[in-house]
Amino acid sequence: MSTNEKNRFSTLLEELISISGVKNSGLAKALQYDASYISKWVSGRLLPTEKTKKKILSGLSHEIVSQSTSEGLENLYANYQVSFPEELENVIYDLSLIHISEPTRRTPISYAVFCLKKKKKKKRESSNTYKKEKK
């Protein structure tokens, strides 16, 4: 899957892991998930479920801050313009929540809307034809 096809959450998670120096295996252990799940979240092949996303995002934001290298932490503070670990956790959580809630595949959604509009238009046209024949 190319970077263009990744959803915003996956792109953000990959960036956070890269900047912080945190390992997928460390996140997986702390979150009590298999490391393959973390890899799938990063690659965009899978997203946390609606039911578990807030818990996972809270855990991710905490673990990224607590497991970051000192250089990674400095970079995260600078990137997100915060000074304290709690602020950084909140920023990471909020950004993750926004990005995970955003639709990930715009093209199929747009196509589906186009098809529905086309179907609705055809229905109106056939209805108008019926009315003309009736008169």
ROTORDO-330839 format. One record per residue: residue in one letter; x, y, z of N, C-alpha, C, O in turn. Coordinates in Angstrom, 1 decimal, decimal comma. Example, Ala and Ser with C-alpha at 12.3 -4.5 7.8 and 13.67 -1.06 7.14 Angstrom:
('A'; (13,2; -5,7; 7,8); (12,3; -4,5; 7,8); (13,2; -3,3; 7,8); (14,2; -3,3; 8,5)),
('S'; (12,8; -2,2; 7,1); (13,7; -1,1; 7,1); (12,9; 0,0; 7,9); (13,4; 1,1; 8,0)),
// end
This chain:
('M'; (0,8; -1,2; 0,0); (0,0; 0,0; 0,0); (0,9; 1,2; 0,0); (1,8; 1,3; 0,8)),
('S'; (0,6; 2,2; -0,9); (1,5; 3,4; -1,0); (1,0; 4,4; 0,1); (0,0; 4,2; 0,7)),
('T'; (1,9; 5,3; 0,3); (1,6; 6,4; 1,3); (0,4; 7,1; 1,0); (-0,4; 7,6; 1,8)),
('N'; (0,1; 7,3; -0,4); (-1,1; 8,0; -0,8); (-2,4; 7,3; -0,3); (-3,4; 8,0; -0,1)),
('E'; (-2,4; 6,0; -0,2); (-3,5; 5,3; 0,1); (-3,7; 5,1; 1,7); (-4,8; 4,7; 2,1)),
('K'; (-2,7; 5,5; 2,4); (-2,8; 5,4; 3,9); (-3,8; 6,4; 4,4); (-4,0; 7,5; 3,9)),
('N'; (-4,5; 6,0; 5,5); (-5,4; 7,0; 6,1); (-4,6; 7,9; 7,0); (-3,4; 7,7; 7,3)),
('R'; (-5,2; 9,0; 7,4); (-4,5; 10,0; 8,2); (-4,0; 9,5; 9,5); (-3,0; 9,9; 10,0)),
('F'; (-4,8; 8,6; 10,2); (-4,4; 8,1; 11,5); (-3,1; 7,3; 11,3); (-2,2; 7,5; 12,1)),
('S'; (-3,0; 6,4; 10,3); (-1,8; 5,6; 10,1); (-0,6; 6,5; 9,8); (0,5; 6,2; 10,3)),
('T'; (-0,8; 7,5; 9,0); (0,3; 8,5; 8,7); (0,8; 9,1; 10,0); (2,0; 9,3; 10,2)),
('L'; (-0,1; 9,6; 10,8); (0,2; 10,2; 12,1); (1,0; 9,3; 13,0); (2,0; 9,6; 13,6)),
('L'; (0,4; 8,1; 13,1); (1,1; 7,1; 14,0); (2,5; 6,7; 13,5); (3,4; 6,6; 14,3)),
('E'; (2,6; 6,6; 12,2); (4,0; 6,3; 11,7); (4,9; 7,5; 12,0); (6,1; 7,2; 12,4)),
('E'; (4,5; 8,7; 11,9); (5,3; 9,9; 12,2); (5,6; 9,9; 13,6); (6,8; 10,2; 14,0)),
('L'; (4,7; 9,7; 14,5); (4,9; 9,7; 16,0); (5,9; 8,6; 16,4); (6,8; 8,9; 17,2)),
('I'; (5,8; 7,5; 15,8); (6,7; 6,4; 16,2); (8,1; 6,7; 15,7); (9,1; 6,5; 16,4)),
('S'; (8,2; 7,3; 14,5); (9,5; 7,6; 13,9); (10,2; 8,7; 14,7); (11,4; 8,6; 15,0)),
('I'; (9,5; 9,8; 15,0); (10,0; 10,9; 15,8); (10,4; 10,5; 17,2); (11,5; 10,8; 17,7)),
('S'; (9,6; 9,7; 17,8); (9,8; 9,4; 19,2); (10,9; 8,3; 19,4); (11,4; 8,2; 20,5)),
('G'; (11,1; 7,5; 18,4); (12,1; 6,4; 18,6); (11,5; 5,2; 19,3); (12,2; 4,3; 19,7)),
('V'; (10,2; 5,2; 19,4); (9,5; 4,1; 20,1); (9,4; 2,9; 19,1); (9,2; 3,1; 17,9)),
('K'; (9,5; 1,7; 19,6); (9,4; 0,5; 18,8); (8,0; -0,1; 18,9); (7,3; 0,0; 19,9)),
('N'; (7,6; -0,7; 17,7); (6,2; -1,3; 17,7); (6,1; -2,3; 18,8); (5,0; -2,5; 19,4)),
('S'; (7,1; -3,1; 19,0); (7,0; -4,2; 20,0); (6,8; -3,6; 21,4); (6,1; -4,2; 22,2)),
('G'; (7,4; -2,4; 21,7); (7,2; -1,8; 23,0); (5,8; -1,3; 23,2); (5,2; -1,4; 24,3)),
('L'; (5,3; -0,7; 22,1); (3,9; -0,3; 22,2); (2,9; -1,5; 22,3); (2,0; -1,4; 23,1)),
('A'; (3,2; -2,5; 21,6); (2,4; -3,7; 21,6); (2,3; -4,3; 23,0); (1,3; -4,7; 23,5)),
('K'; (3,5; -4,4; 23,6); (3,6; -5,0; 25,0); (2,8; -4,1; 26,0); (2,1; -4,6; 26,8)),
('A'; (3,0; -2,8; 25,9); (2,3; -1,9; 26,9); (0,8; -1,9; 26,7); (0,1; -1,8; 27,6)),
('L'; (0,4; -2,0; 25,4); (-1,1; -2,0; 25,1); (-1,7; -3,4; 25,2); (-2,9; -3,5; 25,1)),
('Q'; (-0,9; -4,4; 25,4); (-1,3; -5,8; 25,5); (-2,0; -6,2; 24,2); (-3,0; -6,9; 24,1)),
('Y'; (-1,3; -5,8; 23,1); (-1,7; -6,3; 21,7); (-0,6; -7,0; 21,1); (0,6; -6,8; 21,5)),
('D'; (-0,8; -7,8; 20,1); (0,2; -8,4; 19,3); (0,9; -7,3; 18,5); (0,2; -6,4; 18,0)),
('A'; (2,2; -7,4; 18,3); (2,9; -6,4; 17,5); (2,4; -6,3; 16,0); (2,5; -5,2; 15,4)),
('S'; (1,8; -7,4; 15,5); (1,2; -7,3; 14,2); (0,1; -6,3; 14,1); (-0,1; -5,7; 13,0)),
('Y'; (-0,7; -6,1; 15,2); (-1,7; -5,1; 15,1); (-1,1; -3,7; 15,0); (-1,6; -2,9; 14,2)),
('I'; (-0,1; -3,4; 15,7); (0,6; -2,1; 15,6); (1,0; -1,9; 14,2); (0,8; -0,8; 13,6)),
('S'; (1,7; -2,9; 13,6); (2,1; -2,8; 12,2); (1,0; -2,5; 11,2); (1,1; -1,7; 10,3)),
('K'; (-0,1; -3,2; 11,5); (-1,3; -3,0; 10,6); (-1,9; -1,6; 10,8); (-2,4; -1,0; 9,8)),
('W'; (-1,9; -1,1; 12,0); (-2,3; 0,3; 12,2); (-1,4; 1,3; 11,5); (-1,9; 2,3; 10,9)),
('V'; (-0,1; 1,1; 11,6); (0,9; 2,0; 10,9); (0,7; 1,9; 9,4); (0,9; 2,9; 8,7)),
('S'; (0,5; 0,7; 8,9); (0,5; 0,5; 7,4); (-0,9; 1,0; 6,8); (-1,0; 1,2; 5,6)),
('G'; (-1,9; 1,1; 7,7); (-3,2; 1,5; 7,2); (-4,1; 0,3; 6,8); (-5,2; 0,5; 6,3)),
('R'; (-3,6; -0,9; 7,0); (-4,4; -2,1; 6,7); (-5,5; -2,3; 7,7); (-6,5; -3,1; 7,4)),
('L'; (-5,4; -1,7; 8,9); (-6,4; -2,0; 9,9); (-6,4; -0,7; 10,8); (-5,5; 0,0; 11,0)),
('L'; (-7,6; -0,5; 11,4); (-7,8; 0,6; 12,4); (-8,3; 0,0; 13,6); (-9,0; -1,0; 13,6)),
('P'; (-8,1; 0,6; 14,8); (-8,7; 0,2; 16,0); (-10,2; 0,3; 15,8); (-10,7; 1,1; 15,1)),
('T'; (-10,9; -0,6; 16,4); (-12,4; -0,7; 16,3); (-13,0; 0,5; 17,0); (-12,4; 1,2; 17,9)),
('E'; (-14,2; 0,9; 16,6); (-15,0; 2,0; 17,2); (-15,1; 1,8; 18,7); (-15,0; 2,7; 19,5)),
('K'; (-15,3; 0,5; 19,1); (-15,5; 0,2; 20,5); (-14,3; 0,4; 21,3); (-14,4; 0,8; 22,5)),
('T'; (-13,1; 0,2; 20,8); (-11,9; 0,2; 21,6); (-11,0; 1,4; 21,3); (-10,0; 1,6; 21,9)),
('K'; (-11,4; 2,3; 20,3); (-10,5; 3,3; 19,8); (-10,0; 4,3; 20,9); (-8,9; 4,7; 20,9)),
('K'; (-10,9; 4,7; 21,7); (-10,6; 5,7; 22,8); (-9,6; 5,1; 23,8); (-8,6; 5,8; 24,2)),
('K'; (-9,8; 3,9; 24,2); (-8,8; 3,2; 25,1); (-7,5; 3,1; 24,4); (-6,5; 3,3; 25,0)),
('I'; (-7,5; 2,6; 23,2); (-6,2; 2,4; 22,4); (-5,5; 3,8; 22,2); (-4,3; 3,8; 22,4)),
('L'; (-6,2; 4,8; 21,8); (-5,6; 6,1; 21,6); (-5,0; 6,7; 22,9); (-4,0; 7,3; 22,9)),
('S'; (-5,7; 6,5; 24,0); (-5,2; 6,9; 25,3); (-3,9; 6,2; 25,6); (-3,0; 6,8; 26,0)),
('G'; (-3,9; 4,9; 25,4); (-2,7; 4,1; 25,7); (-1,6; 4,4; 24,8); (-0,5; 4,6; 25,2)),
('L'; (-1,9; 4,6; 23,5); (-0,8; 5,0; 22,5); (-0,2; 6,3; 22,9); (1,0; 6,5; 22,9)),
('S'; (-1,1; 7,3; 23,2); (-0,5; 8,7; 23,5); (0,4; 8,6; 24,7); (1,4; 9,2; 24,8)),
('H'; (-0,1; 7,8; 25,7); (0,7; 7,7; 27,0); (2,0; 7,0; 26,7); (3,1; 7,5; 27,2)),
('E'; (2,0; 5,9; 26,0); (3,2; 5,1; 25,8); (4,2; 5,8; 24,8); (5,4; 5,7; 25,0)),
('I'; (3,7; 6,5; 23,8); (4,6; 7,2; 23,0); (5,4; 8,3; 23,8); (6,6; 8,4; 23,6)),
('V'; (4,7; 8,9; 24,7); (5,4; 9,9; 25,5); (6,3; 9,2; 26,5); (7,5; 9,6; 26,7)),
('S'; (5,9; 8,2; 27,2); (6,7; 7,5; 28,2); (7,8; 6,7; 27,7); (8,9; 6,6; 28,3)),
('Q'; (7,7; 6,2; 26,4); (8,7; 5,4; 25,9); (9,7; 6,1; 24,9); (10,6; 5,5; 24,4)),
('S'; (9,4; 7,4; 24,7); (10,2; 8,2; 23,8); (11,7; 8,3; 24,2); (11,9; 8,4; 25,4)),
('T'; (12,6; 8,3; 23,3); (14,0; 8,7; 23,6); (14,0; 10,1; 24,0); (13,1; 10,9; 23,7)),
('S'; (15,1; 10,6; 24,7); (15,1; 12,0; 25,1); (15,1; 12,9; 23,9); (14,5; 14,0; 23,9)),
('E'; (15,8; 12,5; 22,9); (15,8; 13,3; 21,6); (14,5; 13,3; 21,0); (14,0; 14,3; 20,5)),
('G'; (13,8; 12,1; 21,0); (12,5; 12,0; 20,4); (11,5; 12,9; 21,2); (10,6; 13,6; 20,5)),
('L'; (11,6; 12,9; 22,5); (10,7; 13,7; 23,3); (10,9; 15,2; 23,0); (9,9; 16,0; 22,9)),
('E'; (12,2; 15,6; 22,9); (12,5; 17,0; 22,6); (11,8; 17,4; 21,2); (11,3; 18,5; 21,1)),
('N'; (12,0; 16,5; 20,2); (11,4; 16,8; 18,9); (9,9; 16,8; 18,9); (9,3; 17,7; 18,3)),
('L'; (9,3; 16,0; 19,7); (7,8; 16,0; 19,9); (7,3; 17,3; 20,5); (6,4; 17,9; 20,1)),
('Y'; (8,0; 17,7; 21,6); (7,7; 19,0; 22,3); (7,8; 20,1; 21,3); (6,9; 21,0; 21,2)),
('A'; (8,8; 20,1; 20,5); (9,0; 21,2; 19,5); (8,0; 21,2; 18,4); (7,4; 22,2; 18,0)),
('N'; (7,7; 20,0; 17,9); (6,7; 19,8; 16,8); (5,3; 20,3; 17,2); (4,6; 20,9; 16,4)),
('Y'; (5,0; 19,9; 18,4); (3,6; 20,2; 18,9); (3,5; 21,4; 19,8); (2,4; 21,6; 20,4)),
('Q'; (4,6; 22,1; 20,0); (4,7; 23,3; 20,7); (4,1; 23,2; 22,1); (3,2; 24,0; 22,5)),
('V'; (4,5; 22,2; 22,9); (4,1; 22,0; 24,3); (5,4; 21,8; 25,1); (6,5; 21,6; 24,6)),
('S'; (5,2; 21,9; 26,4); (6,4; 21,8; 27,3); (6,3; 20,6; 28,3); (7,4; 20,3; 28,9)),
('F'; (5,2; 20,1; 28,5); (5,0; 19,1; 29,6); (4,5; 17,7; 29,0); (3,7; 17,7; 28,0)),
('P'; (4,9; 16,6; 29,6); (4,4; 15,3; 29,1); (2,9; 15,2; 29,0); (2,4; 14,6; 28,1)),
('E'; (2,2; 15,7; 30,0); (0,7; 15,6; 30,0); (0,1; 16,4; 28,8); (-0,8; 15,9; 28,2)),
('E'; (0,7; 17,6; 28,5); (0,2; 18,3; 27,4); (0,5; 17,6; 26,1); (-0,4; 17,5; 25,2)),
('L'; (1,6; 17,0; 26,0); (2,0; 16,2; 24,8); (1,0; 15,0; 24,6); (0,6; 14,7; 23,5)),
('E'; (0,8; 14,3; 25,7); (-0,2; 13,2; 25,7); (-1,6; 13,6; 25,2); (-2,2; 13,0; 24,3)),
('N'; (-2,0; 14,8; 25,7); (-3,3; 15,3; 25,3); (-3,3; 15,7; 23,8); (-4,3; 15,4; 23,1)),
('V'; (-2,3; 16,3; 23,3); (-2,2; 16,7; 21,9); (-2,2; 15,5; 21,0); (-2,9; 15,4; 20,0)),
('I'; (-1,4; 14,5; 21,4); (-1,3; 13,2; 20,6); (-2,7; 12,5; 20,6); (-3,1; 12,1; 19,5)),
('Y'; (-3,3; 12,5; 21,7); (-4,6; 11,8; 21,8); (-5,6; 12,6; 20,9); (-6,4; 12,0; 20,1)),
('D'; (-5,7; 13,9; 21,1); (-6,7; 14,7; 20,3); (-6,4; 14,6; 18,8); (-7,4; 14,4; 18,0)),
('L'; (-5,2; 14,7; 18,4); (-4,9; 14,5; 16,9); (-5,2; 13,1; 16,4); (-5,8; 13,0; 15,3)),
('S'; (-4,9; 12,1; 17,2); (-5,2; 10,7; 16,8); (-6,7; 10,5; 16,7); (-7,2; 9,9; 15,8)),
('L'; (-7,5; 11,1; 17,6); (-8,9; 10,9; 17,6); (-9,5; 11,6; 16,4); (-10,4; 11,1; 15,7)),
('I'; (-9,0; 12,8; 16,1); (-9,4; 13,5; 14,9); (-9,1; 12,7; 13,6); (-10,0; 12,5; 12,8)),
('H'; (-7,9; 12,2; 13,5); (-7,5; 11,5; 12,3); (-8,1; 10,2; 12,2); (-8,4; 9,7; 11,1)),
('I'; (-8,4; 9,5; 13,3); (-9,0; 8,2; 13,1); (-10,5; 8,3; 12,8); (-11,1; 7,4; 12,3)),
('S'; (-11,1; 9,4; 13,1); (-12,5; 9,7; 12,9); (-12,8; 10,1; 11,5); (-13,9; 10,1; 11,0)),
('E'; (-11,7; 10,6; 10,8); (-11,9; 11,1; 9,4); (-12,1; 9,9; 8,4); (-11,4; 8,9; 8,6)),
('P'; (-13,0; 10,1; 7,5); (-13,1; 9,0; 6,5); (-11,8; 8,7; 5,8); (-11,0; 9,6; 5,5)),
('T'; (-11,5; 7,5; 5,6); (-10,2; 7,1; 5,1); (-10,2; 6,9; 3,6); (-9,1; 6,9; 3,0)),
('R'; (-11,3; 6,7; 3,0); (-11,3; 6,4; 1,5); (-12,3; 7,3; 0,9); (-13,5; 7,0; 0,8)),
('R'; (-11,8; 8,5; 0,4); (-12,7; 9,5; -0,2); (-13,2; 9,1; -1,6); (-14,4; 9,3; -1,9)),
('T'; (-12,5; 8,4; -2,4); (-12,9; 8,1; -3,7); (-14,1; 7,2; -3,8); (-15,1; 7,5; -4,4)),
('P'; (-14,1; 6,0; -3,1); (-15,3; 5,2; -3,1); (-16,5; 5,9; -2,5); (-17,6; 5,7; -3,0)),
('I'; (-16,3; 6,7; -1,5); (-17,5; 7,5; -0,9); (-18,0; 8,4; -2,0); (-19,2; 8,5; -2,2)),
('S'; (-17,2; 9,2; -2,7); (-17,6; 10,1; -3,7); (-18,3; 9,3; -4,8); (-19,3; 9,8; -5,3)),
('Y'; (-17,8; 8,2; -5,2); (-18,4; 7,4; -6,2); (-19,8; 6,9; -5,8); (-20,7; 6,9; -6,6)),
('A'; (-19,9; 6,5; -4,6); (-21,2; 6,0; -4,0); (-22,2; 7,2; -4,1); (-23,4; 6,9; -4,4)),
('V'; (-21,8; 8,3; -3,7); (-22,7; 9,5; -3,7); (-23,1; 9,8; -5,1); (-24,3; 10,1; -5,4)),
('F'; (-22,2; 9,8; -6,1); (-22,5; 10,0; -7,5); (-23,5; 9,0; -8,0); (-24,5; 9,4; -8,6)),
('C'; (-23,3; 7,7; -7,6); (-24,3; 6,7; -8,0); (-25,7; 6,9; -7,4); (-26,7; 6,7; -8,1)),
('L'; (-25,7; 7,3; -6,2); (-27,0; 7,6; -5,6); (-27,7; 8,8; -6,2); (-28,9; 8,7; -6,4)),
('K'; (-27,0; 9,8; -6,5); (-27,5; 11,0; -7,2); (-28,1; 10,6; -8,6); (-29,1; 11,0; -9,0)),
('K'; (-27,3; 9,8; -9,3); (-27,7; 9,4; -10,6); (-28,9; 8,5; -10,5); (-29,9; 8,7; -11,4)),
('K'; (-29,0; 7,6; -9,6); (-30,2; 6,8; -9,4); (-31,4; 7,6; -9,1); (-32,5; 7,4; -9,6)),
('K'; (-31,2; 8,6; -8,2); (-32,3; 9,5; -7,8); (-32,8; 10,3; -9,0); (-34,0; 10,5; -9,2)),
('K'; (-31,9; 10,8; -9,8); (-32,2; 11,5; -11,0); (-33,0; 10,7; -12,0); (-34,0; 11,2; -12,6)),
('K'; (-32,6; 9,4; -12,2); (-33,3; 8,5; -13,1); (-34,7; 8,3; -12,6); (-35,7; 8,2; -13,3)),
('K'; (-34,9; 8,1; -11,3); (-36,2; 7,9; -10,7); (-37,1; 9,1; -10,9); (-38,3; 8,9; -11,2)),
('R'; (-36,5; 10,3; -10,8); (-37,3; 11,5; -11,0); (-37,7; 11,6; -12,5); (-38,9; 12,0; -12,8)),
('E'; (-36,8; 11,3; -13,4); (-37,1; 11,3; -14,8); (-38,2; 10,3; -15,2); (-39,1; 10,6; -16,0)),
('S'; (-38,1; 9,1; -14,6); (-39,1; 8,1; -14,9); (-40,5; 8,5; -14,3); (-41,5; 8,2; -14,9)),
('S'; (-40,4; 9,2; -13,2); (-41,7; 9,6; -12,6); (-42,3; 10,7; -13,4); (-43,5; 10,7; -13,6)),
('N'; (-41,5; 11,6; -13,9); (-42,0; 12,7; -14,8); (-42,6; 12,2; -16,1); (-43,6; 12,6; -16,6)),
('T'; (-41,9; 11,2; -16,7); (-42,4; 10,5; -17,9); (-43,8; 9,9; -17,6); (-44,7; 10,0; -18,4)),
('Y'; (-43,9; 9,2; -16,5); (-45,2; 8,6; -16,1); (-46,3; 9,6; -16,0); (-47,4; 9,4; -16,5)),
('K'; (-46,0; 10,7; -15,4); (-47,0; 11,8; -15,2); (-47,4; 12,3; -16,6); (-48,6; 12,6; -16,8)),
('K'; (-46,5; 12,5; -17,5); (-46,8; 13,0; -18,8); (-47,7; 12,0; -19,6); (-48,6; 12,4; -20,3)),
('E'; (-47,4; 10,7; -19,4); (-48,2; 9,7; -20,1); (-49,6; 9,7; -19,6); (-50,6; 9,4; -20,3)),
('K'; (-49,8; 9,9; -18,3); (-51,0; 9,9; -17,6); (-52,0; 11,0; -18,1); (-53,2; 10,8; -18,2)),
('K'; (-51,4; 12,2; -18,4); (-52,2; 13,3; -18,8); (-52,7; 13,1; -20,2); (-53,4; 13,9; -20,7)),
// end
